[in-house]
Amino acid sequence: MITAALFRSGSRYTGFRASGHSGYAGEGQDIVCAAVSVLGCTCVNSLESLLGIEVRMRGNEDGLLDFDLPEVPEEKQAGVQLLMGALKQGLSDVRDGYPRYVKLEIKGRRE
């Protein structure tokens, strides 16, 4: 199962972590793993290319995709939160379609 967590501080998203493998299908055929990976990577790429927010993403072959948002200028917060909200919506949709394979949590800010 993939465990995905969005981190918040107050009303603002501050980071994301997904770990594990869904087990839906074999390597190279797992559409659930692919969907979660694409959503996370697209969010990071959009934060960087559209808003100029440098995000340090950590990932590995064991199914880890993890990032924390840096300090974001107030004038860019609306865009950041829109992209993070889109990530949440996409993850919720995947979880709703494949509930045996994806768990989604909303957590407080990581220290």
Beta strands, then each sheet from edge to edge (+ up, - down):
strand 1: 2-9
strand 2: 12-19
strand 3: 56-59
strand 4: 65-68
strand 5: 102-108
sheet 1: 3+ 4- 2+ 1- 5-
end
